[in-house]
């Protein structure tokens, strides 16, 4: 809170009174200013005005004002209320000592004063506008005019008017919300209730709580007769009482959002996640389904701490019993491996993995784009140990990619054995006949896999070939233990989706921007033709690889997307195969 000590005309023309007042209030420093009203009786009014003689009595000459301003500036900022061109002259003569100027509402259209001010450099001077009885529209116009003509450092809006006595209902407090809603300017409050009343202290305190930035308050000496402006003025002791009250509560606004005592209370009383059932090392955690929540004498991680670990791809590092709490040491960063499965036995499109898309064989195009996956530790090209597939060892694309040759028919076994030396926990399953995998989709699926504590995650709907499947190695081992000879392991998805009572399945709805009905898997010559159209577009136009950029191209070129749109997937349309898979992959 910034305070302006308003001297006004309590001095009644006595230089001694002013000096004594400055000295009395000298202890208020730092965020304090003192405001004076320099004017000349014949410049502020005409002879026939009822206050003309009083104005003459209150008058100080230029030298006296320079002395007053100099003395006050030793301990605080100096502000001037301007009413006439005489006041403008005092400002100009003492500009280096002046923090800001104020215009009462009655002066806002005094173009004589504003014209005189146009010759004064106010770029480092603040301006307060009292907007009593001014409409919102008028305030906006006044702000625009003064900003344009005076170009001050800042304009503040003041509410409250000098009508004695001012009752509470006319204090203007209701303006605060309206002014804040309509203007960005900081607000000044000036009340004029009876200085002897409790409201003289409580009303400014209340206004400060409603968000004003500056408080202007009349003051006077208590041991000297105060002829003018005494009604709403506070003596030193009462002014100090007001400031102390406001500051004591405003200091609370600077306290930390969370204090040590409330944090200690939460730490002591928070309900700790306790495992509903035993969990094995390598399993993922779901904070909604795997725990009961109790106040407990056991120490352990709270929900937010566990969620933080999960969101950073951590899994259980140790077996945990039912009823156990979890500690940081019970987790480890998951090792994640992309496994690209590939064989050269295709009959519909022979040796399709070696057919070029652009300047790369299909399998290498798939690997190159899969290497764009984030949060992946290893990428493996997994094929069979048959001689027919040995050639694939020369097509790993990058020395970052590992090569594995395993069981030619048992794909589940091949996956498990491919990642065992890597101690992988999570597998991202990819087949080499999908050369346009989406890193954007993988980011979503991987995050959701961990948040769900899933065994298996896939997109509910996606363009064929763009979305990978994510599965836990521990879940694959569970399938392998149940099916020592998994005859249909080429259709690995069925072993998960057909057994929801054994596995935590997580089907994710992707954003619409990442979903289309296009076919981006390689089985026929039409697929290859379409893929080369896509790759040529990306290469020739130097378009960054992303599935959204590919979709944008296909959306704009239906003649390309229609090349293979008539083709179907056997595992989606062959009813006899579907019935066989449903029967042979079921766990009981």
N, C-alpha and C positions, 0 to 999 in steps of 0.2 A: 504494500500500500504506500502511495506517495501522498504526503500531506501538504496542503497550502494553508499557511497561517494568514488569515485575512485581517489586515489592519483597518481597512476602510477609512472611516472618518472619526474613529474614536478619539483621535488626538485633538480634534476641534481647533487645529491650527497651532498647537503647542509643539515646538521642536523638542522640548524637554520630554514631553509625554512619549513622542515617537522613540527617542533615544532610550528612554527607560524601558519601553516595551520591547525594543530590539534586544536589550541586555537581559531582560527578564526571561525571554524565550530563546536565548542564545544556546541553551543546552540541547535544543532540538536540532540535530544535525544529520547529515546523510540524506535520507529520503524526505527532506523537508524543504519547503520554499516559503517565502513571505511575500505577500502581495500588497501593493500600495496603489492609491488612486490619485495620480497627478493630474490636475486640471486647473484652468484659470477661470475665475468666476464669470468674466465677460465673454469667455469663449465657449463655456458650457451652457450658459443661459442668457436670457435678456433681462433687463433691469426690472421688468414688471413681473418676473417669476417670483413665486413666494419664497423660494430658497436662495434668491440672489445674494442677499446679505450674509446668509449662512455660508454660501460658497466662498464669499470674500473672506470670511473668518477662517475657513479651512485652508486657504491658499498658502502654498510655499513657493518661493522663487526658485529659479534654476539652480543656483548654488546650494540652496538648502536641500533640494532633491538629490543633487550629486552627492552631498554629504550623507544623506539618509541611505541612498542606494549602496554607497561604498561601505558604510558601517554594517548594513544587513548582509551584504555579500561575503563578509568575513566568516560567517557561520552557516549560511544556507543559500539556496538559489533565490533569485529575486524575480518577481513577476510584477507586471504593471497592468492595471485596468485602464483602458483607453476610452476617453469620452469625446476628446476634442483635439484640435491641431496642436495645442499647447502640450498635451500629453505625448503626441507624436514627436515633438521636439525634444522632450525629456528622454524619450526612448532613444532617439537618434544620438543624442549627446552621450548617453551611458550604455550604448548597445552592447559593448563588450562584457558588461556586468549583468545583462538581462537574460534570464533563462527562457521566459515566455511572456506573452501578452494575452489579455482576455478582453472580449467584447461582450457586454451585456446585451440582452435581446433587443433593447431599445436603441442600440447603436449599430445594429447589423445592416441598416439601410442608410447610414450616415456617409454618403459618398464623398463629402468633404474630407472626412477622416481617411477613408480608404484611398482616395486620390493622393493625399499627402503621403500615405504609407507606401505607395508604389515606387517612391524614390529611395526607400530603405531596403537594404539587403536583409531579408528575413529567412534566408535559406538555412540558417542554423538556429532559428528561433521557433519555439512552439507556440501554438495558438489555441486558446480555449474559446469556444463559442457557446454562450448561454442561449438555449433555444426555447426559453419560456414562451408559451402561446404560439409557437411556430408549428405549422402542419408538417407532416412527413414530406410532402411534395416541396414545400418551401425550404425545408432543411436541406434537401438534396440540391436544390438550385443554389442556395447560399454556399454550400460546400464547394460546388463546382466553380462558382464565381471567385471565392477566396483562394482556392487552390490555383486558379488560373492567374489572378492578378497579383497575389502576394507570394505565392510559391513558398510557403513556410516549411519547416522541417517536418512538422506533424500538426494535424488538427484534432483536438479533442472536443467532445460534445458534453456540455454541462446542462443539467436540469436542476430546478429549484429557483425560486424567485424571491426578491427582497420585498415581500409584502408583510408588514408587521401588524398584528401578530399572525404567523402562519400556523394554521392548525394541521394536525397529522394528515387529515384527508387530502390536503392540498400540497403535500410535501413532494409529490411527483414520483414517488417510488414506483408507481405502476408504469412509468415510462421506460424503465430499465429493459424489460423484456422486448418491448416494441422497438426501442433503439437498437438493441443487439440484433434483432431480426432483420432490420432494414439497413443498418450501416456497420461497417467494420471498424469505425473509429473507437478509440478508448473513451470511457465515460468518466465524467466528473460529477460528484454530488455536492450541492451546497444547500444546506437547510437553514431555515430561519425561525425555528420554534423558540419558545421562551428559554433563554440561556440558563435559567435557574431550575428548570424542570428536569426530571429524569429522562424525558424524551430527547433532550438536547444531547445526551450521551448515547442513549439506546438507539435512536433513529440512525445516526451514522454507523453504528455497529451493525444494525440490521442491513443497511444498504451495502456495507462491505461484504456481508455474507451473500448478497445477491449478485456480486461480481463487478462492482464499480472498481475503477483503477486509481482514481484520485479523489481525495476528500478535502473540500475547502470549508474552513470553519472560522467564524469571527472570534476574535479574542480581545481582551481588555485588561487593564491593570485593576486590581481589586482595592488597592490602598490610595487610589487617586480618583477624583471625580471624572466620570466619563460622560460627556455631554451628549454625544451623538453615537448612534449605532450600538448602544449598550444592550438593547432588548435581547438580541440573539447571541451576544458575545459570551464566551467562556473565560473565566479567570484562569490563571496559570494552573492551579491545583485541579480544577475541573477539566481543563484541556488535557493535562497529563493523565488523569483518570481515564478519559476517553481513549487516548492513544494507547495506554497500557492495556486496556480491555481489548481493543481491536487487534493489537499486535500479539497478545497472548493467544488469541484464537487463530489469527492468520498464520502464526508459526506452525500450527497443526497442519496447514496445507503443504508444508515443506517436508513433512515426515515421509519415510519410505512407504510405498504402497503396501508392502507386507512388513510388519514389524516383528522383532525377534520373539516377542511374547506370543503373538498369535501363531507364528510358525511353530513354536515349541508346543503350543496347545494342539495344533493339527497333528504334529508328529506323534504326540502322545495318544491322541484319540482316534486317529484315522483307522478305518477298517482295512485290515491287511488281506490281500488275496491268499487264499489257502486252497491247495489243489483238491479237487473233488475226487480224483482217482490217480493212481500211479501213472507216471509218465516216463518214457524211455529217453535216454540220450539220443540226440539227433531229431527228436520230434519238435514240432512247432507249437507255439502257445496261442490260444485264443482267450483274451481276457474276459470275454462275455460268457464263454461256455465251459472253460476249464477250471473255474474257481468258484468257491463260496467266499463271502466277504464277512469277516468277523473282527471285532476288537480282540486282540490276543496278546498274551504275554511273550509270544515268540517275536523275534525281530525278523524283518524281511522287507523286500522291495514293495513299494506301494504300486498302485495301478499305473500311474503316470510314468514311473521309472521303468516298469516292465514294457509299457507301450513304446517308450523311447528306444529301448533295446530292440524290440520287434521291428520298429520302423527303420532301424539301421541294419536289418537282416541278421539278427542274432537268433540262435536256436539253443535248445537245452544241450549242455555239455556233459551232464551226468544224469543217471537214473534218479528219480525222485519219488518218494512214497506218497500215498494218499495222506492228506492232512499236513503236508509239508508246506512251508513258506519258501520263497525263492530269494537267493542272494545273487549279486553280480557274478560271483565265481561259478554259479550254476549255468552261466550262459557262455557261448562262444560265437564268434562271427561265422556264419555259415559259409561253407565252400560251395560255390555254384559253378556248374559245368554245363556248357552247351554241347550236346551230343548230336552230330549230324550223321544220320544213318544213310548208308548208300550201298547199292549193289549194282552189278552190270548185267543183270539177268532179264531186263525188261523185254517183253515180247511185242507189246503194242508199238513201242518206239525203241528199237534195239540200241543198247549202249547209250541211252539218252543222257546219262550223267556226263558223257564226254562231248556231247553236241554243244556247239558254241552259241552263246547268247552274247552278242557283241563280240568282243575279242577274248572272251573267257569261256572255257567249258562250263556247262551248267552247274556242275558240282562246285567249281571254284567261285562262280558267281554267287551261289548260295552261301558259301563260307565267307566270302568277302563281305557280304551284307550282314551276315550273322556276327561278324567281328565288331560291328557297330553297337552291339548290345552293351549296355552299361551294367556295372555291378556283377560282372561275370569274371570268374578267376581262370577258367580253362575252357578251351574249345577243342573238341575231339572229333575227328572223322572216323566213324566206326563202320567197318565192313566185315566181310567174312574172311576166313583163312584159306578159302578156295583159290586155286591158281587163277581162275577166271576173273577174280576181283583184285588180284595183286597189283595190277596197273594203277589202281587208285592211289597207291602210295606216292605216286608222282604228281598228284593233284590236290595237295593240301593247301595250296595257294600261298601260305605264309609259314615261316619257321615258328610262328607263335602257336601254330595248330599241331596237335598231337595226332598220331595215326595209331589206330587199333584194329587188329584183325581177330575176330572171334567167331562164335558159333554162327553158321550160315542161316539156320532156320529159327533158332530160339533167340528172338530179338531181345526179350527181357533179360536173358542171361548175358547177351552181348553188351547191353547197356550197363548192367551191374558190374561186369568185369572190366569194362572200359574205364570206369571211374574209380574202381577200388584203389588203384595205386595213388590216386589223387586225394583219397579220403574225402571225396565229395559228399555233400549232404543233400544237395538239390540238383536235379537234372532239368535242363531246358531241352525238351525233345524237338528235334527238327529233322525233316527228311530232305534229302538232297534234291528231290524233284520240286522243291518250292524255292525258286531262286530270288524271290522278292519278299523276304521276311521283314517285318516292321519293328524297328527298335522302339518306335513310339508305343506300339501296342504292348511290346514286351515290358516296358517300364510300368505300364498300368497293371498288367497281369502279375508281375513279380511283387509289386507293392501289395496288391490285394491278396496274393498267396500268403504272405507273411502276416498281414493284418487278420486274415481269417484263420490263421493257424491250420491251413489246409494240408491235405495229403496230395490233392490233385487240383489244379486250376487250369481253366481254359476259357476262351471267349464264348459267350452264349451264341453270338452271331458274328460272323466276319467274312470277308472275301476269302475264298478257299486259297490257302497257301500263305496267308499273311500273318496269321497268329500262331505262335508256338504253344505247346502244352508244357506245364510245369508240374513236376512230380517229385516227391521225396524219395530218396534212395531207400529209406527204411520201409516205405510203402511198397516199392517194387520188390524188395526182399520178402515182404509178407506174401505178395502174390506168388512169387517164385516158390516159397515154402509150401503153399497150398497146391500149386500146379507145377510139380517137378518137371513135367514136360508140357509146357504151355504151347499147345499145338497152333494156336491162333495168335501168338504174341506179336505177329506183324500188325494186328489190329489192337494194339496195346490199350487204346482208349477204352475199349469195351470192358476190360478187366477192372477198370475204375468205375465207370458210369453204371455198370451193371451190378455194383455191390455197394450201394450207398450206406448200408448198415455196417460195413466194415471200414469204410474210408470217409474222411471229411472232404466232401466235394465242394468245389467253389466255382460256379459258372458266373462269369463277369459280363455285365452289359457295358459295351464300349461306347464312347461318344459317337454320335452320328457321323462326324467327320472322318472317322476311321472305319466305317462300315459301308460295304458295297456288295453287290451280287456278282461281281466279276470273278472269273476263274483264273487263278494265278498258280496253277500246279501243272507240271509237265508230264503228259501221258501220250499225247498225240502230236502229229506234225502241225496241226492247227495251233496248238499251244505254243510250239516253238516259233512259228511264224509271228504270232501275236507278241511274244516276249521280245523278239528282235525289233519289232516296231517300237516297243516301249524303250528298249535300251538305246536304239538309234536316236530317239527323241532326247533322252537324257544326255547322251554323249555330244550330239551335234549342237545342242543348245546350252551345254555346260550347266545343266540343272542339278542342283544338289539332290542326292538320293534321299527320298523319304516316301512313305506310302501315300501321304497326302498329295505330293507332287505327281505321283503316278496316277492317283485317282483323278486329279485335275485334268491330266492329259486324256485319260480314257473318257471322262465325262464330256470333254469337248470333241472327242473323236469316236463317235459310236461305230464308225466303220472299222475301227481297230478292235474295240471290245466285242464286236459281233463275230469276229473271226472264229472264236472257239465257244461262243455262247450256247451252241446247241449240244455241247458235250456234257455228260453227267458223270457222277462218281459212283462206282460200283457198290461201295459199302452203304450208299444212301438209297439206291434204287433196286438192288437185287434182293428181293424179299426172302428168297431161300437162304442167301448168305446171312441176312440179318437174323433170321430165326435160328440159324446154326450158331451164330456168335452169341446171341442171347442165352442159348442153352449151354454152350460149351465154356463160357467165361464166368458162369455164375458160381459164387462161393456159397456154401451152405453151412 
